Amino acid sequence: MEQLPKRSTKSIQNANETSIYTLLVIGIVVSIVGVYLRFAGDSTTLSIVSWAILFAGAFICFKAVFKILGA
């Protein structure tokens, strides 16, 4: 069986950067805090703040994923 040479393209190098995965973990933690606050109380203000935190965390995660994809 013939082995293909290993390719090290720019997109693969970008996908292996630790800063991207650090950003992804930060986004996940922020989202988890938003979800926790969503169920922590029954206040309208707390609910709005928790939704904002949740969407901020999701935005951070999307930013990291699109960096991995190279878009």
Stockholm file with secondary structure:
# STOCKHOLM 1.0

chainA/1-71         MEQLPKRSTKSIQNANETSIYTLLVIGIVVSIVGVYLRFAGDSTTLSIVSWAILFAGAFICFKAVFKILGA
#=GR chainA/1-71 SS CCCCCCCCCHHHHHHTCHHHHHHHHHHHHHHHHHHHHHHHCCCHHHHHHHHHHHHHHHHHHHHHHHHHHTC
#=GC SS_cons        CCCCCCCCCHHHHHHTCHHHHHHHHHHHHHHHHHHHHHHHCCCHHHHHHHHHHHHHHHHHHHHHHHHHHTC
//
